[in-house]
């Protein structure tokens, strides 16, 4: 008896996902993801740690 109700619920959800149109705000999505082409990658931890190459030169 429970299987019919469960199958009907899954069918209803599948139809909603297939046929409903959703309005997507792409500018808000782009802001949230933080994708900006003009920004360069900045390593915020670069000043805290020495480079590996510098460590090898000091010990040699």
KAKA-V569116 format. One record per pair of residues at least 24 apart in sequence whose ideal C-beta (glycine too) atoms are under 10 Angstrom apart, sorted by the first residue. I is the first residue (numbers start at 1). J is the second residue. D is the distance in whole Angstrom. If there is no record, write none. Layout:
((I	J	D) (I	J	D))
This chain:
none
